[in-house]
């Protein structure tokens, strides 16, 4: 299996360059064999990339930007999905490759098995808790009921404070995310304009060459 990374060698966008360097640098650090394919100097590479990125993964204008990652003919994802896989320690699963011996990444089959076991353990603990509650109900005294009401009031007050804090955090996160999205949209618009200019320049060069002939 060959990992293909579609890049733009002559991109004037610093954002694209940084994303490409991040992907390539991380693959090299993991010693993953990959083939870089330049879409700036090779029209065939550019058309193949655009045709094989799934429609639901393309931006609104229909033109996917590099870097785009494939395993042979299978689409793996773009920089954002690659970054998420790196943060989740699941890059090999993202690439469709088995993790090497000694890797910290857990194979997908084991991940599913661990999740199933955790669900079973949680269910067993819940059933044990329900049984203990039934026994405790028969032995509850009046003073214990009073203590329970006091604890409930304190817990309710804590929950209200936590709710206020969570609301503030969500508002801050939403504002930060909105600013990031605005910046990303501006970068994408600039990148698309640069690619369009690049295509126009290539078309002009071809026209001049034909006229010269």
Beta strands, then each sheet from edge to edge (+ up, - down):
strand 1: 3-7
strand 2: 34-38
strand 3: 68-71
strand 4: 74-78
sheet 1: 2+ 1+ 3- 4+
end
